[in-house]
Amino acid sequence: MPDQMDQVQAMNELHTENALRTHARRERSQGLTHCENLDCGEPIAAVRQAMGARLCVPCQKGEEAAAAHQRAWRR
């Protein structure tokens, strides 16, 4: 039985390490200079670029509003 527990522990550590690596990669990603919404293309402020922003402020607000609306209907 200890062998199975060791395997489970090793697998758990592997998953944790992978999740941390993925998160670190996302943290380091540079934002875009212009909105990725094809209909928009507005420039993104340097401060938001440093935070990894991919959408301009109006498009981001629209995305958040749509997500909130969808969450309300999923209940």
C-alpha positions, 0 to 999 in steps of 0.5 A: 500500500505505501507504494500506491500512496507514494505514486499518488503523492508524486502525481499530486506534486507533478500536477502542482508544479505544472499548475505553478509553472502555467501560472508563472507563465501567465504572470510574465506575459506582456499585454498587447499594444492594441485591443485584440477585438477585431472590431475595435483596435484601440490602443491600450495604456502602458500601465494596462499592458504591463498588467497583461491586458489584451482588451481596451477598457470599453471592450473589457467592461463589455466582456465583464458585463456579458460574463456577469449576465451569463453567470446570472442565467447559469444558476 
